[in-house]
Amino acid sequence: MILTETHIRMKYLILSDIHGDLFRLKQVLHFFHTNKYDLLIILGDILNYGPRNGIPEGLDAQGIADTLNSLSDKIIAVRGNCDSEVDQMLLNFPMMADYSLLIVNGKKIFLTHGHIYNPEHLSKLNIDVICYGHTHLWQLEKKEHLIICNTGSITFPKDNREATFATLDEDNRLRIRNLEGEIVKEIESIC
């Protein structure tokens, strides 16, 4: 039997702005493993805590690298504004691209950090969904024909919001979740 794209139901966990916090990353990875997600999508700012942020509670760049390297065959990652070539030297998966394109059931999902491409500055590609981070403010909404998903930050959420990440589940619904995995907001099927 040949499986086509529409027969395959994969689950994606999407996060951004880890900023070197191993404690928070482990919370998210517990949800990833417990709920059997297929791919981990990281939208930048992985190891470095960033000059405008405080030092996170569990700062451990080498621990983050070791933890993520053990999952390197399940990771899609893009570069954030705090990521560098030195960071790439520690990681066993590519993360220096400004964006990646994921096709799910014929829908184009544009994956980026947000400092170059974002809802105000879209790529010229005809996309259906943009997933980004950078602002540390989660957002999930549909504007005209574009679904906008900002995952927020698992380490430094802003505006007194809780730490968040996103999931794209087998029902093709995008969801913003808190660190306990509870749904903060969801949007109708992207397909």
C-alpha positions in Angstrom: 0.0 0.0 0.0 1.3 3.4 -0.9 0.5 6.1 1.6 -0.2 9.6 0.3 0.2 12.8 2.2 -3.5 12.9 3.2 -3.3 9.4 4.8 -0.4 10.4 7.1 -1.4 12.0 10.4 1.6 13.4 12.2 1.8 15.4 15.3 4.0 18.4 15.6 5.1 20.3 18.8 6.3 23.8 18.0 8.3 26.0 20.4 10.4 29.1 20.4 12.6 31.1 22.6 14.1 28.4 24.9 17.0 30.8 25.7 19.1 28.2 27.4 16.5 27.1 30.1 16.9 23.4 30.5 14.3 23.1 33.2 11.5 24.5 31.0 12.7 22.6 28.0 12.4 19.3 29.9 8.8 20.2 30.9 7.9 20.6 27.2 9.8 17.5 26.2 7.9 15.5 28.8 4.7 16.5 27.1 6.3 15.7 23.7 7.2 12.2 24.7 4.1 11.4 26.8 1.8 12.4 23.9 3.9 10.8 21.3 4.6 13.8 19.0 6.4 13.0 15.8 8.4 16.1 15.2 9.8 18.9 17.4 9.9 22.2 15.6 12.1 24.9 17.2 11.7 28.5 16.0 15.0 29.9 17.2 16.7 31.4 20.2 17.8 28.0 21.6 20.9 28.3 23.7 21.7 32.0 24.3 19.6 33.8 27.0 19.9 37.1 25.0 21.3 40.4 26.2 17.8 41.9 26.9 16.6 39.0 29.0 17.5 38.0 32.5 19.4 34.9 33.2 16.9 32.0 33.2 16.4 29.8 36.2 17.9 26.6 34.6 20.5 28.2 32.3 22.5 25.2 30.8 23.4 25.6 27.2 25.4 22.4 27.1 22.5 20.5 28.8 20.1 21.9 26.2 22.5 20.8 23.4 22.9 17.3 24.8 19.1 16.9 25.3 18.2 18.2 21.8 21.0 16.3 20.1 19.5 13.0 21.4 16.3 14.0 19.4 18.1 15.4 16.3 16.3 13.0 14.0 13.0 14.5 15.1 13.9 18.2 14.9 13.3 20.9 12.4 14.8 24.2 13.5 15.4 27.7 12.3 17.7 30.5 13.4 16.6 33.1 15.9 18.2 36.5 16.4 20.2 35.2 19.5 21.5 32.1 17.6 25.0 32.0 16.2 27.4 29.8 14.3 29.0 28.9 17.6 25.6 27.6 18.8 25.4 25.5 15.6 28.7 23.9 16.5 27.1 22.4 19.6 24.0 21.1 17.8 23.7 18.0 15.7 20.8 19.3 13.6 20.7 22.3 11.2 19.4 25.5 12.7 20.9 28.4 10.7 18.2 28.9 8.1 16.0 31.9 8.4 12.9 29.8 7.6 11.7 26.4 6.7 8.6 25.4 4.8 6.4 22.5 6.1 3.7 21.1 3.8 0.8 19.4 5.7 -2.1 18.0 3.7 -1.3 20.5 0.9 -1.1 23.5 3.2 2.1 25.6 3.3 3.3 26.3 6.9 6.0 28.9 7.0 8.3 28.3 10.0 10.5 31.3 11.1 11.7 33.1 14.2 10.0 36.4 13.5 12.9 38.9 13.5 13.1 38.8 9.7 9.8 37.4 8.6 6.6 38.0 10.5 2.9 38.9 9.8 4.0 42.4 9.0 6.8 41.3 6.7 5.8 38.0 5.0 7.9 36.1 2.5 6.8 36.2 -1.2 5.7 32.6 -0.9 2.0 32.0 -1.0 1.6 30.5 2.5 -1.4 29.3 4.5 0.1 29.5 8.0 3.0 31.4 9.6 4.5 30.1 12.8 7.0 32.3 14.6 8.2 33.4 18.0 10.6 36.3 18.8 8.1 38.6 20.5 7.5 36.2 23.5 3.8 37.0 23.1 1.6 34.1 22.0 -0.9 34.7 19.3 -3.3 32.4 17.4 -5.7 33.9 14.9 -6.9 33.8 11.3 -6.6 37.0 9.3 -8.2 36.7 5.8 -6.6 33.6 4.3 -3.6 33.4 6.7 -3.4 31.7 10.0 -1.0 33.4 12.4 0.6 31.4 15.2 3.1 32.9 17.6 4.1 30.2 20.0 5.1 32.7 22.7 8.2 31.7 24.9 8.7 28.8 27.2 11.3 30.8 29.2 10.6 34.6 29.0 6.9 35.2 28.3 6.0 38.9 28.2 3.0 41.0 29.4 2.4 38.8 32.4 1.4 35.9 30.2 2.1 32.3 31.0 4.9 30.3 29.3 3.6 28.7 26.1 4.3 26.5 23.1 2.1 25.3 20.2 1.0 22.0 18.8 -0.4 20.8 15.5 -2.3 17.7 16.3 -3.6 14.8 14.1 -7.0 16.6 13.8 -5.0 19.4 12.0 -5.9 22.0 14.8 -3.3 24.4 15.9 -3.2 24.9 19.7 -1.4 27.2 22.1 -0.6 25.3 25.3 0.9 26.2 28.6 3.8 24.2 30.1 1.3 21.8 31.7 0.0 21.0 28.2 -3.4 22.7 28.9 -5.0 24.4 25.9 -4.8 28.2 26.1 -6.4 28.7 22.6 -7.1 26.7 19.5 -8.1 27.4 16.0 -10.2 25.4 13.5 -8.5 22.8 11.3 -5.9 24.3 9.0 -6.9 21.9 6.2 
